Amino acid sequence: MTFALTACEEQQATPDISDGELAYRPPVLRAICLDIDDTLVDFTRSARCALSALIGRDDMWPIWVRTTEEHVARVVAGELDYVSMHAQRTKAFLAELGALIDDDVAGRLEEHRRQMMRSNWRLFGDVLPCLDWLRAAGVRIAAVTNASGGHQRAKLASLGLAGFVDHVVIAGELGVAKPEPGIFHEACRVLGVHPEETAHVGDRLELDAIGARDAGLCGVWLDRVGEHDPAEDAERLPRGVHVVSSLASLPELLVCEFAAIAPVASVVAS
C-alpha cells in the first residue's frame, strides 16, 4: 500500500521542487522510529505516582529524574548493568533525602516501586490509531529507547504493542544512546532502510528530534505538554525539526513531508 503526497495547509519544511540537475526530490518514507516513555506510554505519570507512594511526598521528582539520568549514563558507558543500576539508583536517591540504607533494603524498595509503577502503565489514547495507520501503510517500526532492554520489552508486550514493533533498539545493549547518531543509524540498519527514508518521533526535543535530524532522519518532536511556542521558539527549533502535539497529527505530517509512504520490499539485517 502506498499513500501519495497530498496538499497540506501548513507550510512544508522541505524546499520547493524545481527543474534542473540538482533539483530537490523528497524521499519516500519506509520506516519510523518511536521513543517509548512519554511518547507511547504515559510513563511519567505512572513513575511519579509510584515514587510518591514510596516516599510519601511528590516534590522530589526532579531529584529522581536527575539521579536516574546519571545512572543510565553509567549503564550506557558500561560501568553498570541495568539489573544492579535500578537498586543503586534508588539507594543514591534516598541518600540525597538523608535516608542511608543498605543494598538489600534498596533492592526491596526498588522492586516495590516498580510493581506499583507497572500496575499503572497506560498507553496514550492516540497511540493505537497511529500504529494502525502506520501498519496499514506498510511502514516498518522500531522502538528506540535509552531505558533498559528487558524492562522496555516487557512494557511493550504487556501493553499490546509488541506486535506493532519490528525491532527494539536499546541504548545499553548498543553502547550508544540518544542523541548520538549511532543509535539512530543502528535502527535504520536493522529496519533495512536509509536514514533519509526514516522519521523518528519522541517527546524530548534534544534527545529525540534534534538527535534524529542530526543523524539524517526526519526529526519529529512530540510536544504533548505544550512547550512549543511558534512565536518564541524560532531559534530553539532548528530547521528540519517538526513539532506535533499528538500522534493523531503524525500521519498528516508524514504525508506532507515525504513524496510517498511505501513498504520495504525486504529486510536483511547483517
Summary of the structure (lengths in Angstrom):
residues: 270
radius of gyration: 19.8
end to end distance: 26.6
largest distance: 69.5
contacts: 832
relative contact order: 0.18
helix: 45%
strand: 14%
